[in-house]
Amino acid sequence: MKKRGDIKQLFVSLTKKYGDIYEIQLGGRRISSIFPRVGELRKTVKGIATNDDFKSWKFNRQFFIRAILSPSFNNEAIKWSNLLFEELEGYWKSLGSANSDGKEWSLEVDFSKWFHRFTNDMIVVSTTGERSYSMGSYYNTLSLIKASYPDALIEDSNRFVKGISQLIVDSALFVFLGPFTRHYVPFIRGKTKALLKTRDFIFEKLDKIITKRRQEIEVIQTKDLKNDMLTSLIIANTERDVNYKKTVGEEILPPMTDIEIRASILDAFVAGTDTTANLLCYITYYLCHYPEVKQKMLAEINLILLPNSSFQLTHSDLSKLKYCEAIIKEVDRIIPVTSLLARYPSEPIEVGGYQWPAGTQFQFDIVSLHRHKDYWSNPEIFDPDRFFLDNKSESYLNVKNDDLKDDHNDKEDQKVGQKYSFIMFGGGMRICPGRKLAMIELLSLMVYIFGKYDVELIDMEAPLKTKSSNVTSCQELMVRIRPRNQ
C-alpha cells in the first residue's frame, strides 16, 4: 500500500496481483473481492442505504423516493442551489475584496472546505425544510467581519460537517474489522472511540431535529404540513398521512420510530453531503488539468446562459448540459468517490464458478472496475467523450418514477460497455435514490462556478490530497478564483 491504512489502495493492489476475484481475511472475517458481473447480490446491513431486511428497506425506500423524485422537490433543489450559491458568492466576494485595494478581487480558497459546507446546507434544507448555516459559520472563522444569520437548525455546524466526513471515512473500521480488533488493538481502539463519540454527537443533533419537528406537527392541526422528507417520515402510516389507508384484511403497518427516522435522515445527510462535495473537488481538479475539456464545457454553458443572463437555472436548462454530465461521469470513472461496494448473499451462492456460504462479505473494487481494460478503451485516459458520444449512457438527471415500482427497470443498468461496468450510483434495486438530487447540485454548481469565475489550481504540480477507505475524500483543494470576464 502507498499509504498506511489506505483500504482503496489495498484492494487495487490485490486486484493487480490476484486478478478479478480473490479472497482475504481481515480481522477474522472472510472477505471476497469480485467484479460485479452478476446482479444477484443485493443485501447489506443497517439503516436505509445498508438495510438487510428487505421488507423494512422497501418501506423506507418508498418514502425516500416519494420525497426526492417529485417535481416539486427537484424544483426546490434547483432553487436552493441558486440561493445557496448566491450566499456563497457573497462570502467569497467579501473575503476577496478585503485584500483587493480597489482592484478586481481574487481569492485563494480551499474548495474542499467550502463544497462540504455548501452540500451540507443543501441537504439540510432539502431534507428538513429548514436552514443550516455551515457556510456562514465557516466564513466567520476566516473573516474579521462576521456574518449574521438566524439561529441555525444545527448548532456547531462546522463540527457536524467534519463529523459526517469522519463517519464516512472511518466506517471502514466496522466494515472490515471484528469487535476484538476494534476495541482492543491500541491504535485502532483510539480511532474507534473517536468515531463512536462523533456518531453520538451526530445522533444527538438528529434526535433534536426530529423532536422539534414532532412538536411542530402536533401544534399544527390542519393538513397543511411541510412537504419535506423529515415530515413525511414522521407522519408515515398515521392519520395525517394522505397516502395512509386502512383496508379490512390488510396488515396495518405502524408509524416509523424515531430510531428509524434518524437512520433515514442520517443516510440522506451522509449520501448527500460528503460524496457530492468530494466529486465537485475532483471535477475542478480535472477541468484545471484539461483546458480543452474546460473550453468545451464553457461553450456548452454559454449556450445556456446567453438567453439567461440572470443565471436562474431551470430543470430544462440542466437537461441540456450533456457534455457537463459526461464530465461528471468520466471524473467518477477515473476517481470514484465510492471505492468499494459491499454485498452479502442471504443464501449459499455460486459466483465466478465458486461456491460461497451465506453471509460472505463481497467487496466490489469499483476503482479497478472503472479502469478495467476489458470494459474500457484507453482506461487510464481522461476522456469525457466516451460518455458524451455514447447514446446508451444513462442520464441520471432524468430519473423516472419507475423507481416506485417493485421490480427494477433493467434499462437503467445499461451503462457504457458491459452491464455494471460503470456504477457511479450503484446499480440494480439498490441504486442510489438520491442520484437526481446529486446531479442537480453538480450541474448547477458547474454552471455557477465556471460560468461566473475563472478557477485555477494554486499548484498545478501538486497531487490530489485524498484520504481513502471505502470512500475517497478530498482533504484539500487550493484554488484561485476571480470574476470571469463575460
C-alpha positions as CSV (number, residue, x, y, z in Angstrom):
1,M,0.0,0.0,0.0
2,K,1.2,3.5,-0.7
3,K,-0.4,4.8,2.5
4,R,-0.9,3.2,5.8
5,G,-4.5,2.2,6.3
6,D,-5.4,3.1,2.7
7,I,-8.0,0.4,2.0
8,K,-8.7,1.6,-1.5
9,Q,-5.0,1.2,-2.4
10,L,-5.0,-2.3,-0.7
11,F,-7.8,-3.6,-2.9
12,V,-6.4,-2.1,-6.1
13,S,-3.0,-3.7,-5.4
14,L,-4.6,-7.0,-4.6
15,T,-6.6,-6.9,-7.8
16,K,-3.5,-6.3,-9.8
17,K,-1.8,-9.2,-8.0
18,Y,-4.5,-11.8,-8.0
19,G,-7.0,-10.8,-10.7
20,D,-10.7,-10.1,-10.7
21,I,-11.7,-12.4,-7.9
22,Y,-9.8,-13.4,-4.7
23,E,-10.5,-14.0,-1.0
24,I,-8.8,-12.4,2.0
25,Q,-9.2,-12.4,5.8
26,L,-9.4,-9.1,7.7
27,G,-9.9,-9.1,11.4
28,G,-11.0,-12.7,11.3
29,R,-13.7,-12.0,8.7
30,R,-13.9,-13.8,5.3
31,I,-14.0,-11.1,2.5
32,S,-14.1,-11.8,-1.2
33,S,-13.4,-9.2,-3.8
34,I,-15.0,-9.6,-7.2
35,F,-16.2,-7.5,-10.2
36,P,-20.0,-7.3,-10.2
37,R,-20.6,-9.3,-13.3
38,V,-23.8,-10.7,-11.8
39,G,-26.7,-8.8,-10.2
40,E,-27.9,-11.3,-7.7
41,L,-26.1,-9.8,-4.7
42,R,-28.5,-7.2,-3.2
43,K,-28.2,-7.4,0.6
44,T,-26.4,-5.2,3.0
45,V,-27.0,-4.2,6.6
46,K,-28.2,-1.3,8.8
47,G,-30.2,1.9,8.1
48,I,-31.7,2.7,4.6
49,A,-28.6,2.5,2.5
50,T,-27.4,-0.7,4.2
51,N,-30.6,-2.4,5.4
52,D,-30.6,-6.2,5.2
53,D,-34.3,-6.5,6.0
54,F,-35.9,-6.4,2.6
55,K,-39.4,-5.5,3.9
56,S,-38.0,-2.7,6.0
57,W,-35.8,-1.5,3.2
58,K,-38.6,-1.4,0.7
59,F,-40.8,0.5,3.1
60,N,-38.2,3.2,3.9
61,R,-37.2,3.5,0.2
62,Q,-40.7,4.3,-0.8
63,F,-40.7,7.4,1.4
64,F,-37.3,8.5,0.1
65,I,-38.4,8.2,-3.5
66,R,-41.8,9.9,-2.8
67,A,-39.9,12.9,-1.4
68,I,-36.9,13.3,-3.7
69,L,-38.3,12.3,-7.1
70,S,-41.3,14.6,-7.1
71,P,-41.1,17.5,-9.5
72,S,-41.8,20.0,-6.6
73,F,-38.8,18.6,-4.7
74,N,-36.5,18.9,-7.7
75,N,-37.6,22.4,-8.5
76,E,-36.9,23.3,-4.9
77,A,-33.5,21.8,-5.2
78,I,-32.7,23.9,-8.2
79,K,-34.0,27.0,-6.5
80,W,-31.9,26.3,-3.3
81,S,-28.8,25.6,-5.4
82,N,-29.1,29.1,-6.8
83,L,-29.9,30.8,-3.4
84,L,-27.1,29.0,-1.6
85,F,-24.6,29.8,-4.3
86,E,-25.5,33.4,-4.1
87,E,-24.8,33.2,-0.4
88,L,-21.5,31.5,-1.1
89,E,-20.6,34.2,-3.7
90,G,-21.2,36.9,-1.0
91,Y,-18.7,35.3,1.3
92,W,-16.1,34.9,-1.4
93,K,-16.6,38.5,-2.6
94,S,-16.3,39.8,1.0
95,L,-13.1,37.8,1.6
96,G,-11.6,38.7,-1.8
97,S,-12.5,42.4,-1.6
98,A,-10.8,42.8,1.8
99,N,-7.4,42.5,0.1
100,S,-8.1,43.9,-3.3
101,D,-7.1,47.6,-2.8
102,G,-10.0,48.7,-5.0
103,K,-8.9,46.4,-7.9
104,E,-10.8,43.4,-9.2
105,W,-10.8,40.9,-6.4
106,S,-9.3,37.5,-6.4
107,L,-9.2,34.9,-3.7
108,E,-7.3,31.8,-2.8
109,V,-9.7,29.3,-1.2
110,D,-9.8,25.6,-0.2
111,F,-12.7,24.3,-2.4
112,S,-12.9,21.2,-0.3
113,K,-13.9,23.2,2.8
114,W,-16.5,25.3,1.0
115,F,-18.0,22.5,-1.0
116,H,-18.5,20.3,2.1
117,R,-20.4,23.2,3.8
118,F,-22.4,24.0,0.7
119,T,-23.6,20.5,0.2
120,N,-24.4,20.2,4.0
121,D,-26.5,23.4,3.8
122,M,-28.2,22.0,0.7
123,I,-29.1,18.5,2.1
124,V,-30.3,20.0,5.4
125,V,-32.7,22.4,3.7
126,S,-33.8,19.8,1.1
127,T,-34.4,17.1,3.8
128,T,-35.8,19.1,6.7
129,G,-37.2,22.3,5.0
130,E,-35.1,24.4,7.4
131,R,-31.8,26.1,7.1
132,S,-28.4,25.4,8.5
133,Y,-25.6,27.9,8.1
134,S,-22.5,25.8,7.6
135,M,-21.1,28.2,5.0
136,G,-21.8,31.2,7.2
137,S,-20.2,29.5,10.2
138,Y,-17.1,28.7,8.2
139,Y,-16.9,32.2,6.8
140,N,-16.9,33.6,10.3
141,T,-13.7,31.6,11.0
142,L,-12.0,33.4,8.1
143,S,-13.2,37.0,8.3
144,L,-13.0,39.8,10.8
145,I,-16.4,40.9,9.5
146,K,-18.8,38.4,10.9
147,A,-21.9,37.2,9.0
148,S,-25.2,37.3,10.9
149,Y,-27.9,34.8,10.4
150,P,-30.9,33.3,12.2
151,D,-30.5,30.5,14.7
152,A,-29.2,27.5,12.7
153,L,-31.1,24.2,12.7
154,I,-27.8,22.5,13.6
155,E,-25.6,24.2,16.3
156,D,-21.9,23.8,15.8
157,S,-22.3,23.1,12.1
158,N,-18.6,23.0,11.5
159,R,-18.2,20.1,13.8
160,F,-21.2,18.4,12.3
161,V,-19.8,18.7,8.7
162,K,-16.4,17.3,9.9
163,G,-18.2,14.6,11.8
164,I,-20.2,13.4,8.7
165,S,-16.9,13.1,6.8
166,Q,-15.3,11.2,9.7
167,L,-18.2,8.9,9.9
168,I,-18.0,8.0,6.2
169,V,-14.2,7.5,6.0
170,D,-13.7,5.7,9.3
171,S,-16.7,3.5,9.0
172,A,-14.4,1.0,7.3
173,L,-13.3,0.0,10.8
174,F,-16.7,-1.6,11.3
175,V,-16.9,-3.0,7.7
176,F,-13.6,-4.9,7.8
177,L,-12.6,-5.4,11.4
178,G,-14.1,-7.5,14.1
179,P,-15.1,-6.3,17.6
180,F,-12.0,-7.5,19.3
181,T,-9.6,-5.7,16.9
182,R,-11.7,-2.5,17.0
183,H,-11.8,-2.3,20.8
184,Y,-8.5,-3.8,22.0
185,V,-5.8,-3.1,19.4
186,P,-4.2,0.1,20.7
187,F,-4.0,2.3,17.5
188,I,-7.4,1.1,16.2
189,R,-9.1,1.3,19.6
190,G,-8.4,5.1,19.7
191,K,-9.9,5.6,16.3
192,T,-12.9,3.5,17.2
193,K,-13.6,5.5,20.4
194,A,-13.3,8.8,18.5
195,L,-15.7,7.6,15.8
196,L,-18.2,6.4,18.3
197,K,-18.0,9.8,20.0
198,T,-18.6,11.5,16.7
199,R,-21.5,9.2,16.0
200,D,-23.1,10.1,19.3
201,F,-22.8,13.8,18.6
202,I,-24.4,13.4,15.2
203,F,-27.2,11.3,16.7
204,E,-27.9,13.8,19.4
205,K,-28.2,16.6,16.7
206,L,-30.5,14.5,14.6
207,D,-32.7,13.5,17.6
208,K,-33.2,17.2,18.4
209,I,-34.2,17.9,14.9
210,I,-36.8,15.1,14.9
211,T,-38.2,16.1,18.3
212,K,-38.5,19.7,17.2
213,R,-40.4,18.7,14.1
214,R,-42.7,16.3,16.0
215,Q,-43.6,19.2,18.3
216,E,-44.4,21.5,15.3
217,I,-46.6,18.8,13.7
218,E,-48.6,18.4,17.0
219,V,-49.2,22.1,17.1
220,I,-50.4,22.3,13.5
221,Q,-53.8,20.7,13.5
222,T,-54.6,21.4,9.8
223,K,-53.4,19.2,7.0
224,D,-51.0,22.0,5.8
225,L,-47.7,20.4,6.8
226,K,-44.3,20.9,5.3
227,N,-43.7,18.8,2.3
228,D,-40.2,17.6,3.1
229,M,-38.6,14.2,3.8
230,L,-38.5,14.6,7.6
231,T,-42.2,15.4,7.9
232,S,-43.1,12.6,5.5
233,L,-41.2,10.1,7.7
234,I,-42.8,11.3,10.9
235,I,-46.4,11.1,9.7
236,A,-45.9,7.9,7.7
237,N,-48.7,5.5,8.4
238,T,-50.6,7.9,10.7
239,E,-53.9,9.5,10.2
240,R,-52.1,12.6,8.9
241,D,-50.5,10.7,6.1
242,V,-52.6,11.4,2.9
243,N,-51.4,8.0,1.5
244,Y,-52.4,6.1,4.5
245,K,-55.3,3.7,4.0
246,K,-56.9,1.3,6.4
247,T,-58.3,-1.7,4.4
248,V,-60.0,-4.6,6.0
249,G,-57.8,-7.7,5.9
250,E,-54.6,-5.7,5.2
251,E,-51.8,-5.6,7.6
252,I,-51.7,-2.2,9.4
253,L,-48.1,-1.0,9.4
254,P,-47.0,1.0,12.4
255,P,-45.6,4.5,12.2
256,M,-41.8,4.9,11.9
257,T,-39.9,5.1,15.2
258,D,-37.6,7.9,15.9
259,I,-34.6,5.5,15.6
260,E,-35.8,4.5,12.1
261,I,-36.3,8.1,11.1
262,R,-32.9,9.1,12.5
263,A,-31.3,6.3,10.4
264,S,-33.1,7.5,7.3
265,I,-32.2,11.2,7.8
266,L,-28.6,10.2,8.6
267,D,-28.4,8.2,5.3
268,A,-29.6,11.3,3.5
269,F,-27.0,13.5,5.1
270,V,-24.2,11.1,4.6
271,A,-25.0,10.4,0.9
272,G,-25.9,14.0,0.1
273,T,-23.0,15.8,1.8
274,D,-19.6,14.1,1.5
275,T,-19.9,12.3,-1.8
276,T,-21.2,15.3,-3.7
277,A,-18.6,17.7,-2.2
278,N,-15.7,15.3,-3.0
279,L,-16.8,14.8,-6.6
280,L,-17.0,18.5,-7.1
281,C,-13.4,18.8,-6.0
282,Y,-12.3,16.1,-8.4
283,I,-14.3,17.7,-11.2
284,T,-12.5,21.0,-10.5
285,Y,-9.1,19.3,-10.4
286,Y,-9.5,17.6,-13.8
287,L,-11.0,20.6,-15.5
288,C,-8.0,22.7,-14.4
289,H,-5.7,20.0,-15.8
290,Y,-7.6,19.6,-19.1
291,P,-8.1,23.1,-20.6
292,E,-9.6,21.7,-23.8
293,V,-12.3,19.9,-21.8
294,K,-12.9,23.0,-19.8
295,Q,-13.3,25.1,-23.0
296,K,-15.8,22.6,-24.5
297,M,-17.7,22.7,-21.2
298,L,-17.8,26.5,-21.2
299,A,-19.0,26.6,-24.8
300,E,-22.0,24.4,-23.7
301,I,-22.6,26.5,-20.5
302,N,-22.5,29.7,-22.6
303,L,-25.3,28.3,-24.9
304,I,-27.5,28.0,-21.7
305,L,-26.5,31.4,-20.2
306,L,-26.7,33.6,-23.3
307,P,-30.5,33.8,-23.3
308,N,-30.5,33.6,-19.5
309,S,-28.1,36.2,-18.2
310,S,-29.7,36.1,-14.7
311,F,-28.3,32.6,-14.1
312,Q,-31.7,31.4,-12.9
313,L,-31.4,27.8,-14.0
314,T,-34.3,25.5,-14.7
315,H,-34.6,21.8,-15.0
316,S,-34.9,22.3,-18.7
317,D,-31.5,24.1,-18.7
318,L,-29.8,21.4,-16.8
319,S,-31.1,18.7,-19.0
320,K,-29.3,20.3,-22.0
321,L,-25.9,20.1,-20.3
322,K,-25.0,16.7,-21.9
323,Y,-21.2,17.4,-22.0
324,C,-21.2,18.6,-18.4
325,E,-22.9,15.4,-17.4
326,A,-20.3,13.4,-19.4
327,I,-17.5,15.2,-17.5
328,I,-19.1,14.3,-14.2
329,K,-19.3,10.6,-15.2
330,E,-15.8,10.5,-16.5
331,V,-14.4,12.1,-13.4
332,D,-16.2,9.5,-11.3
333,R,-14.9,6.7,-13.5
334,I,-11.3,7.9,-13.1
335,I,-11.6,8.6,-9.4
336,P,-14.8,7.2,-8.0
337,V,-15.8,8.7,-4.7
338,T,-17.1,5.3,-3.5
339,S,-14.1,3.0,-3.7
340,L,-15.9,-0.2,-2.6
341,L,-19.4,-1.6,-2.7
342,A,-20.4,-4.3,-0.3
343,R,-23.0,-7.0,-0.7
344,Y,-24.0,-10.1,1.3
345,P,-25.8,-13.2,0.0
346,S,-28.6,-14.4,2.3
347,E,-28.2,-17.9,1.0
348,P,-25.3,-20.0,-0.4
349,I,-24.5,-18.9,-3.9
350,E,-22.2,-19.6,-6.8
351,V,-20.2,-16.6,-8.1
352,G,-17.4,-16.7,-10.6
353,G,-17.5,-20.5,-10.6
354,Y,-17.0,-20.8,-6.9
355,Q,-19.4,-21.8,-4.1
356,W,-19.9,-19.2,-1.3
357,P,-21.7,-19.6,2.0
358,A,-24.5,-17.3,3.1
359,G,-23.2,-14.1,4.8
360,T,-19.9,-13.9,2.9
361,Q,-18.9,-10.3,2.5
362,F,-18.3,-9.4,-1.1
363,Q,-16.5,-6.1,-1.8
364,F,-16.7,-4.8,-5.3
365,D,-13.5,-2.9,-6.2
366,I,-15.0,0.0,-8.1
367,V,-11.7,1.7,-8.7
368,S,-10.3,-1.3,-10.6
369,L,-13.6,-2.0,-12.3
370,H,-13.8,1.6,-13.7
371,R,-10.4,1.1,-15.3
372,H,-10.7,-2.5,-16.4
373,K,-9.3,-3.0,-19.9
374,D,-12.0,-5.5,-20.8
375,Y,-14.7,-2.8,-20.4
376,W,-12.9,0.5,-21.3
377,S,-10.7,1.5,-24.2
378,N,-7.7,3.5,-23.0
379,P,-9.0,3.3,-19.4
380,E,-6.2,5.5,-18.0
381,I,-7.0,8.4,-20.3
382,F,-9.4,11.1,-19.1
383,D,-11.9,11.4,-21.9
384,P,-15.5,12.7,-21.3
385,D,-16.3,12.0,-24.9
386,R,-16.7,8.3,-24.1
387,F,-19.9,9.2,-22.3
388,F,-20.9,12.2,-24.4
389,L,-20.8,10.3,-27.7
390,D,-22.4,7.1,-26.3
391,N,-26.1,7.2,-26.7
392,K,-26.5,4.2,-24.4
393,S,-25.2,6.2,-21.4
394,E,-27.9,6.8,-18.9
395,S,-28.9,10.3,-17.8
396,Y,-29.1,10.4,-14.1
397,L,-30.8,13.8,-14.2
398,N,-33.9,12.3,-15.8
399,V,-34.8,9.6,-13.3
400,K,-38.2,8.2,-13.9
401,N,-40.8,7.2,-11.4
402,D,-40.1,3.6,-12.4
403,D,-38.2,3.6,-9.1
404,L,-41.5,3.4,-7.3
405,K,-42.3,0.0,-8.8
406,D,-41.4,-3.2,-7.0
407,D,-39.5,-4.6,-10.0
408,H,-36.4,-2.6,-11.1
409,N,-36.1,-1.4,-14.7
410,D,-33.0,-3.1,-16.1
411,K,-32.7,-0.5,-18.7
412,E,-31.3,1.8,-16.1
413,D,-28.4,-0.6,-15.6
414,Q,-27.3,-0.4,-19.2
415,K,-24.1,1.7,-18.9
416,V,-21.2,2.2,-21.2
417,G,-19.7,-1.2,-22.1
418,Q,-20.9,-4.3,-20.3
419,K,-23.7,-4.1,-17.7
420,Y,-22.4,-2.9,-14.3
421,S,-19.0,-1.7,-15.8
422,F,-19.9,1.8,-14.5
423,I,-21.6,2.1,-11.2
424,M,-21.4,5.7,-10.2
425,F,-24.6,5.4,-8.1
426,G,-24.5,1.7,-7.6
427,G,-27.0,-0.4,-9.6
428,G,-30.0,-2.7,-9.6
429,M,-32.7,-2.4,-7.0
430,R,-30.4,-0.6,-4.6
431,I,-29.2,2.1,-7.0
432,C,-29.0,5.4,-5.1
433,P,-32.4,7.0,-4.9
434,G,-30.8,10.4,-4.5
435,R,-28.9,10.4,-7.7
436,K,-31.1,13.0,-9.4
437,L,-30.6,15.5,-6.5
438,A,-26.8,14.9,-6.7
439,M,-26.8,15.6,-10.5
440,I,-28.9,18.8,-9.9
441,E,-26.3,20.0,-7.4
442,L,-23.3,19.0,-9.5
443,L,-24.6,20.5,-12.8
444,S,-25.8,23.7,-11.1
445,L,-22.5,24.3,-9.4
446,M,-20.6,23.7,-12.6
447,V,-22.6,26.4,-14.3
448,Y,-22.5,28.8,-11.5
449,I,-18.8,28.4,-10.6
450,F,-17.2,28.1,-14.1
451,G,-19.8,30.3,-15.8
452,K,-19.1,33.2,-13.4
453,Y,-15.5,32.6,-12.3
454,D,-12.0,31.9,-13.6
455,V,-10.7,29.0,-11.5
456,E,-7.1,27.8,-11.4
457,L,-5.2,25.5,-9.1
458,I,-2.6,27.2,-6.9
459,D,-0.1,24.4,-7.6
460,M,-0.7,22.5,-10.9
461,E,2.1,20.0,-9.9
462,A,0.6,19.1,-6.6
463,P,-1.2,15.7,-6.4
464,L,-4.7,15.4,-5.1
465,K,-4.7,15.3,-1.3
466,T,-7.1,12.5,-0.5
467,K,-7.8,10.0,2.3
468,S,-9.2,6.7,1.1
469,S,-11.0,3.8,2.8
470,N,-14.3,2.6,1.4
471,V,-14.7,6.1,0.0
472,T,-12.1,8.6,-1.2
473,S,-12.3,12.0,0.4
474,C,-10.6,15.2,-0.8
475,Q,-8.7,16.7,2.1
476,E,-7.7,19.9,0.4
477,L,-8.0,21.6,-3.0
478,M,-6.4,25.0,-3.0
479,V,-7.6,27.2,-6.0
480,R,-7.5,30.8,-7.0
481,I,-10.8,32.3,-8.2
482,R,-11.7,35.7,-9.7
483,P,-14.7,37.0,-11.5
484,R,-14.8,35.8,-15.1
485,N,-14.8,38.4,-17.9
486,Q,-18.1,37.7,-19.7
